[in-house]
Amino acid sequence: MSYAATMPIDESRIFLPVRIAVLTVSDTRSAADDRSGDTLVERLEGAGHVLAARAIVRDEVPTLVAQLNAWIDDAGIDCVISTGGTGVTGRDVTPEALAQVQEKDIPGFGELFRWLSYQSIGTSTVQSRACAGVSRGTYLFALPGSTGAVKDGWDGILRDQLDSRHRPCNFVELMPRLREV
């Protein structure tokens, strides 16, 4: 999919790589078949960012909360992007885990994700609970587990918002201020 509304990159600004942890939430995936995680890693590294950590965790709130808290407290991680667990079935608990650790919600992320996803999968996008927030200075983004959803989320939102050169504004320029009180 092409995202024609993408705003310009200001080449006069310096690119600042973001240290990103990738979390796959699944009861069935392994490192050998984690296509959505692989897709996300390829895209973030291709954009010049740093893969700071990667894990696959089962769809269980306490396990997810523990992993999220460990990465939020890791000074070497600026951002966590998860794939999977954002649907509406009983085992889909990623938004509930994020809610337990986040300090601020970023509602526009889920809204924009569903709008972009609608372009690809139509009304089926209503089944997605993609969401985002901030906790203790770390960005948290939860994408659905399909490779198409990862592409929509990265290509349509995160590629630009995690690029310090993106204008008129981006998440990276806010990072030094995320811990303000």
FIRO-457161 format. One line per field, with one value per residue (C-alpha): chain; x, y, z; residue number from 1; residue in three letters. Coordinates in nm, 4 decimals, always signed. Each point is the difference from the previous one (the first is absolute). Example, Ala and Ser with C-alpha at 12.3 -4.5 7.8 and 13.67 -1.06 7.14 Angstrom:
! residues 2
guvex = c(A|A)
east = c(+1.2300|+0.1370)
north = c(-0.4500|+0.3440)
up = c(+0.7800|-0.0660)
marfi = c(1|2)
fipa = c(ALA|SER)
//
This chain:
! residues 181
guvex = c(A|A|A|A|A|A|A|A|A|A|A|A|A|A|A|A|A|A|A|A|A|A|A|A|A|A|A|A|A|A|A|A|A|A|A|A|A|A|A|A|A|A|A|A|A|A|A|A|A|A|A|A|A|A|A|A|A|A|A|A|A|A|A|A|A|A|A|A|A|A|A|A|A|A|A|A|A|A|A|A|A|A|A|A|A|A|A|A|A|A|A|A|A|A|A|A|A|A|A|A|A|A|A|A|A|A|A|A|A|A|A|A|A|A|A|A|A|A|A|A|A|A|A|A|A|A|A|A|A|A|A|A|A|A|A|A|A|A|A|A|A|A|A|A|A|A|A|A|A|A|A|A|A|A|A|A|A|A|A|A|A|A|A|A|A|A|A|A|A|A|A|A|A|A|A|A|A|A|A|A|A)
east = c(+0.0000|+0.1145|-0.0412|-0.0352|-0.0705|+0.3506|+0.1510|+0.3484|+0.3291|+0.2173|+0.3408|+0.1657|-0.0786|+0.2084|-0.1424|-0.0046|-0.0334|-0.2578|+0.0787|-0.3013|-0.1021|-0.2254|-0.2457|-0.1991|-0.3057|-0.1057|-0.0806|+0.1129|+0.2841|+0.3674|+0.3146|-0.0100|-0.3452|-0.0414|-0.0681|-0.1569|+0.2918|+0.2463|-0.1843|+0.0134|+0.3709|+0.0818|-0.1871|+0.1396|+0.3577|-0.0477|-0.1050|+0.3222|-0.1365|+0.1547|-0.1600|+0.0601|-0.1751|-0.2397|-0.2216|-0.3008|-0.2409|-0.3228|-0.3379|-0.0042|-0.0381|+0.2470|+0.2682|-0.0546|+0.0013|+0.3264|+0.1679|-0.1297|+0.1162|+0.3458|+0.0389|-0.1532|+0.2598|+0.2859|+0.1832|+0.1113|-0.3574|-0.1904|-0.3005|-0.1818|-0.2018|-0.2081|-0.1753|-0.2947|-0.2577|-0.2043|-0.3107|-0.3234|+0.0343|+0.0457|+0.3770|+0.0574|+0.1251|+0.2702|-0.2098|-0.0831|+0.3703|+0.0889|-0.2723|+0.1678|+0.3364|-0.0694|-0.0206|-0.1444|-0.2141|+0.0656|-0.3537|+0.0805|+0.2304|-0.2781|-0.2389|+0.2474|+0.1029|-0.3620|-0.0505|+0.3094|-0.0962|-0.3461|+0.1690|+0.1388|-0.2575|-0.3198|-0.2356|+0.1965|+0.2203|-0.2614|+0.1306|+0.3347|+0.0770|+0.3345|+0.1066|+0.2895|+0.1197|+0.2954|+0.1431|+0.2938|+0.1484|-0.0484|-0.2369|-0.2247|-0.1721|-0.2216|-0.0672|-0.2044|+0.1991|-0.0412|+0.2805|-0.2465|-0.0843|+0.3693|+0.0587|-0.2982|+0.1137|+0.3658|-0.0315|-0.3022|+0.0823|+0.3127|+0.2534|-0.0680|-0.0802|+0.3208|+0.2101|+0.1484|+0.0026|-0.3752|-0.1840|-0.2016|+0.0560|+0.0895|+0.0176|+0.3815|+0.0222|-0.2268|+0.2120|+0.2149|-0.3213|-0.1923|+0.1022|-0.1058|-0.2225)
north = c(+0.0000|+0.3526|+0.2678|+0.3144|+0.2232|-0.0558|+0.3286|+0.1012|-0.0985|+0.3035|-0.1125|+0.2951|-0.1614|-0.2763|-0.3529|-0.1364|-0.3798|-0.1268|-0.3086|-0.2243|-0.3241|-0.2334|-0.2127|-0.2732|-0.1032|-0.3515|-0.3396|-0.1745|+0.1892|-0.0757|+0.1743|-0.2268|+0.1159|+0.3518|+0.1672|+0.3146|+0.0511|-0.0613|+0.2514|+0.2623|-0.0590|+0.0261|+0.3284|+0.1657|-0.1004|+0.1020|+0.3434|+0.0316|-0.0785|-0.2404|-0.3300|+0.0278|-0.3241|-0.2618|-0.2558|-0.2238|-0.0114|-0.1945|+0.1771|+0.0341|+0.3371|-0.0615|-0.1240|+0.2914|+0.2545|-0.1447|+0.0184|+0.3506|+0.1246|-0.1522|+0.1790|+0.3269|+0.0022|-0.0804|+0.3241|-0.1591|-0.0163|+0.3052|-0.1715|-0.3357|-0.1184|-0.3117|-0.2149|-0.2204|-0.0297|+0.3034|-0.1820|-0.0687|-0.3670|-0.1171|-0.0478|+0.3466|+0.1985|+0.2371|+0.3185|-0.1102|-0.0508|+0.3397|+0.1612|-0.1358|+0.1593|+0.3154|+0.3435|+0.1750|-0.1264|+0.1030|-0.0500|+0.1429|-0.2931|-0.2596|+0.2281|+0.0667|-0.3661|-0.1089|+0.2680|-0.1217|-0.3635|+0.0712|+0.0835|-0.3580|-0.2206|+0.2033|-0.0316|-0.2912|+0.2668|+0.0479|-0.3228|+0.1673|+0.1540|+0.1452|+0.2530|+0.2034|+0.1775|+0.1318|-0.1362|+0.1397|+0.1594|-0.2991|-0.0127|-0.3082|-0.0978|-0.3083|-0.1239|-0.3009|-0.3143|-0.0273|+0.1066|+0.2263|+0.1778|+0.0420|+0.1511|+0.2350|+0.1075|+0.0480|+0.1377|+0.2171|+0.1374|-0.1107|+0.0397|+0.3736|+0.0613|-0.1752|+0.2015|+0.3084|+0.1772|-0.0346|+0.3315|+0.1689|-0.2087|-0.3518|-0.2178|+0.0103|+0.3729|-0.0522|-0.2774|+0.2303|+0.1392|-0.3228|-0.0148|+0.3567|+0.0532)
up = c(+0.0000|-0.0745|+0.2635|-0.2107|+0.3000|+0.1407|+0.1024|-0.1102|+0.1504|+0.0698|-0.1258|+0.1757|+0.3371|+0.1562|+0.0083|+0.3555|+0.0166|+0.2477|+0.2107|-0.0528|+0.1712|-0.1989|+0.1951|-0.1722|+0.1998|-0.0921|+0.1450|-0.3191|-0.1677|+0.0412|-0.1216|-0.3067|-0.1158|+0.1401|-0.3364|+0.1446|+0.2397|-0.2833|-0.2199|+0.2727|+0.0673|-0.3732|-0.0263|+0.3132|-0.0772|-0.3652|+0.1229|+0.2034|+0.3459|+0.2518|+0.1006|+0.3745|+0.1015|-0.1314|+0.1698|-0.0538|+0.2942|+0.0516|+0.0126|+0.3782|+0.1710|+0.2891|-0.2408|-0.2364|+0.2831|+0.1359|-0.3433|-0.0660|+0.3409|-0.0503|-0.3327|+0.1256|+0.2795|-0.2405|-0.0836|-0.3282|-0.1340|-0.1243|-0.1506|+0.0099|-0.2985|+0.0501|-0.2574|+0.0852|+0.2736|-0.1082|-0.1225|+0.1849|+0.0945|+0.3555|-0.0399|-0.1539|+0.3004|-0.1262|+0.0496|+0.3555|+0.0743|-0.1471|+0.2107|+0.3146|-0.0773|-0.1993|+0.1541|-0.3054|-0.2838|-0.3617|-0.1384|-0.3433|-0.0733|+0.0116|-0.1834|-0.2803|-0.0154|-0.0524|-0.2648|-0.1887|+0.0511|-0.1409|-0.3314|-0.0071|+0.1718|+0.0104|+0.2917|+0.1468|+0.1571|+0.2745|+0.1532|+0.0732|+0.3365|-0.1111|+0.2611|+0.1322|+0.3088|+0.1943|+0.3230|+0.1970|-0.3113|-0.2319|-0.2964|-0.0231|-0.3253|-0.0416|-0.3527|-0.1106|-0.0749|-0.3777|-0.2312|-0.1817|+0.3240|+0.0829|-0.3434|+0.0407|+0.3473|-0.0886|-0.3526|+0.0726|+0.3455|+0.1831|-0.2829|-0.0048|+0.3664|+0.1100|-0.2474|+0.1646|-0.3380|-0.0610|-0.0196|+0.1344|+0.3147|+0.1179|+0.3098|+0.0123|+0.0689|+0.3016|+0.1537|+0.2192|+0.1531|+0.0634|+0.3666|+0.0824|+0.3005)
marfi = c(1|2|3|4|5|6|7|8|9|10|11|12|13|14|15|16|17|18|19|20|21|22|23|24|25|26|27|28|29|30|31|32|33|34|35|36|37|38|39|40|41|42|43|44|45|46|47|48|49|50|51|52|53|54|55|56|57|58|59|60|61|62|63|64|65|66|67|68|69|70|71|72|73|74|75|76|77|78|79|80|81|82|83|84|85|86|87|88|89|90|91|92|93|94|95|96|97|98|99|100|101|102|103|104|105|106|107|108|109|110|111|112|113|114|115|116|117|118|119|120|121|122|123|124|125|126|127|128|129|130|131|132|133|134|135|136|137|138|139|140|141|142|143|144|145|146|147|148|149|150|151|152|153|154|155|156|157|158|159|160|161|162|163|164|165|166|167|168|169|170|171|172|173|174|175|176|177|178|179|180|181)
fipa = c(MET|SER|TYR|ALA|ALA|THR|MET|PRO|ILE|ASP|GLU|SER|ARG|ILE|PHE|LEU|PRO|VAL|ARG|ILE|ALA|VAL|LEU|THR|VAL|SER|ASP|THR|ARG|SER|ALA|ALA|ASP|ASP|ARG|SER|GLY|ASP|THR|LEU|VAL|GLU|ARG|LEU|GLU|GLY|ALA|GLY|HIS|VAL|LEU|ALA|ALA|ARG|ALA|ILE|VAL|ARG|ASP|GLU|VAL|PRO|THR|LEU|VAL|ALA|GLN|LEU|ASN|ALA|TRP|ILE|ASP|ASP|ALA|GLY|ILE|ASP|CYS|VAL|ILE|SER|THR|GLY|GLY|THR|GLY|VAL|THR|GLY|ARG|ASP|VAL|THR|PRO|GLU|ALA|LEU|ALA|GLN|VAL|GLN|GLU|LYS|ASP|ILE|PRO|GLY|PHE|GLY|GLU|LEU|PHE|ARG|TRP|LEU|SER|TYR|GLN|SER|ILE|GLY|THR|SER|THR|VAL|GLN|SER|ARG|ALA|CYS|ALA|GLY|VAL|SER|ARG|GLY|THR|TYR|LEU|PHE|ALA|LEU|PRO|GLY|SER|THR|GLY|ALA|VAL|LYS|ASP|GLY|TRP|ASP|GLY|ILE|LEU|ARG|ASP|GLN|LEU|ASP|SER|ARG|HIS|ARG|PRO|CYS|ASN|PHE|VAL|GLU|LEU|MET|PRO|ARG|LEU|ARG|GLU|VAL)
//
